[in-house]
Amino acid sequence: MTPTRLITRAIRRPGLIVPPFCRPVLLRLSGQRFSATESHRQITTTATTANSQKKEVRLTAESYPSIERDARFAKLTSEDVAHFRSICPVLSAESDDLEAFNTDWMRKYRGQTRLVLKPKSTANVSEILKYCNSRSLAVVPQGGNTGLVGGSVPIYDEIVVSMNSMSNIRSFDPVSGILICDAGVVLETADNYLAGQGHIFPLDLGAKGSCHVAGNVATNAGGLRLLRYGSLHGTVLGVEAVLPDGTIMNDLSTLRKNNTGYDLKQLFIGSEGTLGIITAVSIICPPRPNVQNVAFFGVNTFEKVLEAFIRAKRELGEILSAFELMDGTSQRCVAQVTGKTRPLAGEETKFYVLVETSGSNKEHDDDKIDKFLMALIEDETIVNGVLAQDETQQRNLWSWREGIPEVLGHWGGVYKYDVSIPLKELYSLVEDVKARLIEHGLLGEDKTVVDVVGFGHMGDGNLHLNIPVRSYDSRVEQILEPFVYEWIQKRKGSISAEHGLGVAKREYVQYSRGETELGIMRSLKNHFDPVWPAPVPIRASCC
Ligand SMILES: Cc1cc2nc3c(=O)[nH]c(=O)nc-3n(C[C@H](O)[C@H](O)[C@H](O)COP(=O)(O)OP(=O)(O)OC[C@H]3O[C@@H](n4cnc5c(N)ncnc54)[C@H](O)[C@@H]3O)c2cc1C
């Protein structure tokens, strides 16, 4: 049995009941070699295999007949393709398989592009957009294509501008911790580079092995450690972007303070490619914490999850770096699809929580998390739990949270809602949606809907409501929408916490934004892109 810190403490304190943290549950996992990416890839393989056996993804144009191709956009000619070939490498439907660029990660959206451009420099992007603007050719910027709202793939024949080939780290300043990198640097590559410098990328998410830094900025991705490092609106210091007419906006500042007029880069953070193509980013990266702890525990009621969260903030304070919620259904799905041994033995609980701390003083941090967990178990706020004893175990515990999105695609498809709700009611949405689907006879073993799952970044009031289905079905969509959006509107929440609008939510933005705000957004789009003023509502593509 691996000696744990908690056993040591328990022995030193006579009379204390040895908590379930002392169970050798993690021993069973210790022979396996996991890294976050490895585990992610491992699950990816499972789901991709399942996906690849599925039928072809339906064209977005067929699923959403209300979105018509704007007839003012020109059709691509062979002269256009020849011109683009003189600028940068291209992939064309005549000679290449463009399936990966046309289909999104969820296999829910499929476009019909016939051309993918792969610029190698900001100058290339500028030439491309200038030409597209003059010829009225529509484009969609694409990063790692891991977006979850269908914004990264075309709907019709828009040209895909893939940022894959712009992948250089431009500079890193070890004194300030400021990284400047090209748009197409993969998040995990940036973080690995920073690890070598003793720093950390202030954003982490399950798709880190594929998503791009500029894709993260374009979606204002939140991810797993927003609780600790804050949003990209705070950490991104500068953006270089090419506007729809080809003009290069160089706001690649490395200044923390710059109150000289409007903060223009902020407009691009979360703009989903509607205002231009981001070609480089400067971002402040904190020193990498050298001590981390990861605990995973079971809780029986949502009220007790809230209690544990309040106490985590109070008792772990500055070292708390993640507080992730997973419901029992999500964990059953991960166990079923991956076949892995669950971290906690014994009876299932309704909720599970992953808590991570990051700091610099091992003794101090260990002591804090030990006391925190012991207190929770002693007063029965939590039922059972494990505390990882090394990095391998930490990564394995994380895989039970990070693996959820991938696993849920196993049955055929997933309806995804990424929402912000006042914390007290965070989980009621899952219960209400489940009741509604049962009431309409759509959920069950031989029905379209497999189950209703809730998980998310509890520390940020962000719930991921996921509904795995055996196939996408308009009856399910009609039961869910606008019900989910109305439910959120009543509680003054947001219909998009971190994934953006894309195609999925373009019709529903008014549930979270007033007419005045939408009017300002439209005028901004029209200012940046006067030739192609914003349709109503704004859509996620550059021109
Ligand atoms: C397993 C998994 C876990 C995830 N976890 C999270 C999470 O925890 N938090 C979270 O917020 N998201 C999460 N996501 C969603 C997704 O990973 C993020 O939205 C990510 O930031 C998208 O980056 P990307 O490079 O893949 O962008 P893409 O998917 O390629 O594009 C997303 C949008 O940004 C635009 N875009 C891309 N690059 C540029 C550019 N250079 N300039 C202008 N516009 C651009 C596209 O047109 C599109 O509208 C997850 C996705 C998966 C598959």
The ligand as a MOL file (V3000), in Angstrom:
LIG
                    3D

  0  0  0     0  0            999 V3000
M  V30 BEGIN CTAB
M  V30 COUNTS 53 58 0 0 0
M  V30 BEGIN ATOM
M  V30 1 C -12.0970 17.9340 -25.7580 0
M  V30 2 C -12.3920 19.4050 -25.8170 0
M  V30 3 C -12.3380 20.1550 -24.6380 0
M  V30 4 C -12.6010 21.5240 -24.6820 0
M  V30 5 N -12.5360 22.2340 -23.5230 0
M  V30 6 C -12.7720 23.5510 -23.5420 0
M  V30 7 C -12.7080 24.3120 -22.3370 0
M  V30 8 O -12.4740 23.7880 -21.2620 0
M  V30 9 N -12.9180 25.6390 -22.4230 0
M  V30 10 C -13.1880 26.2670 -23.6260 0
M  V30 11 O -13.3690 27.4820 -23.6290 0
M  V30 12 N -13.2630 25.5610 -24.7730 0
M  V30 13 C -13.0690 24.2360 -24.7600 0
M  V30 14 N -13.1460 23.5200 -25.9210 0
M  V30 15 C -13.5050 24.2040 -27.1840 0
M  V30 16 C -12.2850 24.6050 -28.0580 0
M  V30 17 O -11.1980 23.8020 -27.8050 0
M  V30 18 C -11.9250 26.0560 -27.8220 0
M  V30 19 O -12.9740 26.8590 -28.2710 0
M  V30 20 C -10.6300 26.4780 -28.5260 0
M  V30 21 O -10.2830 27.7490 -28.0270 0
M  V30 22 C -10.7520 26.5500 -30.0470 0
M  V30 23 O -9.4570 26.7190 -30.6000 0
M  V30 24 P -9.1190 26.2110 -32.0690 0
M  V30 25 O -7.7410 26.6230 -32.4140 0
M  V30 26 O -9.4260 24.7910 -32.2130 0
M  V30 27 O -10.1530 27.0990 -32.9190 0
M  V30 28 P -11.1320 26.6200 -34.0730 0
M  V30 29 O -12.0410 25.5770 -33.5660 0
M  V30 30 O -10.3720 26.3140 -35.2930 0
M  V30 31 O -11.9660 27.9680 -34.3160 0
M  V30 32 C -12.8530 28.4560 -33.3410 0
M  V30 33 C -13.3730 29.8400 -33.7940 0
M  V30 34 O -12.3020 30.7780 -33.8190 0
M  V30 35 C -12.0930 31.2780 -35.1430 0
M  V30 36 N -10.6350 31.3430 -35.3400 0
M  V30 37 C -9.7400 30.3250 -35.2390 0
M  V30 38 N -8.5000 30.7830 -35.4520 0
M  V30 39 C -8.6050 32.1170 -35.6900 0
M  V30 40 C -7.6760 33.1560 -35.9750 0
M  V30 41 N -6.3610 32.9180 -36.0690 0
M  V30 42 N -8.1610 34.4020 -36.1380 0
M  V30 43 C -9.4900 34.6760 -36.0520 0
M  V30 44 N -10.4090 33.7400 -35.7980 0
M  V30 45 C -9.9720 32.4760 -35.6060 0
M  V30 46 C -12.7990 30.3050 -36.0740 0
M  V30 47 O -13.2510 30.9440 -37.2580 0
M  V30 48 C -13.9570 29.8450 -35.2030 0
M  V30 49 O -15.0120 30.7690 -35.2500 0
M  V30 50 C -12.9060 22.1460 -25.9140 0
M  V30 51 C -12.9460 21.3900 -27.0870 0
M  V30 52 C -12.7030 20.0430 -27.0380 0
M  V30 53 C -12.7360 19.2740 -28.3210 0
M  V30 END ATOM
M  V30 BEGIN BOND
M  V30 1 1 1 2
M  V30 2 1 2 3
M  V30 3 2 2 52
M  V30 4 2 3 4
M  V30 5 1 4 5
M  V30 6 1 4 50
M  V30 7 2 5 6
M  V30 8 1 6 7
M  V30 9 1 6 13
M  V30 10 2 7 8
M  V30 11 1 7 9
M  V30 12 1 9 10
M  V30 13 2 10 11
M  V30 14 1 10 12
M  V30 15 2 12 13
M  V30 16 1 13 14
M  V30 17 1 14 15
M  V30 18 1 14 50
M  V30 19 1 15 16
M  V30 20 1 16 17
M  V30 21 1 16 18
M  V30 22 1 18 19
M  V30 23 1 18 20
M  V30 24 1 20 21
M  V30 25 1 20 22
M  V30 26 1 22 23
M  V30 27 1 23 24
M  V30 28 2 24 25
M  V30 29 1 24 26
M  V30 30 1 24 27
M  V30 31 1 27 28
M  V30 32 2 28 29
M  V30 33 1 28 30
M  V30 34 1 28 31
M  V30 35 1 31 32
M  V30 36 1 32 33
M  V30 37 1 33 34
M  V30 38 1 33 48
M  V30 39 1 34 35
M  V30 40 1 35 36
M  V30 41 1 35 46
M  V30 42 1 36 37
M  V30 43 1 36 45
M  V30 44 2 37 38
M  V30 45 1 38 39
M  V30 46 1 39 40
M  V30 47 2 39 45
M  V30 48 1 40 41
M  V30 49 2 40 42
M  V30 50 1 42 43
M  V30 51 2 43 44
M  V30 52 1 44 45
M  V30 53 1 46 47
M  V30 54 1 46 48
M  V30 55 1 48 49
M  V30 56 2 50 51
M  V30 57 1 51 52
M  V30 58 1 52 53
M  V30 END BOND
M  V30 END CTAB
M  END
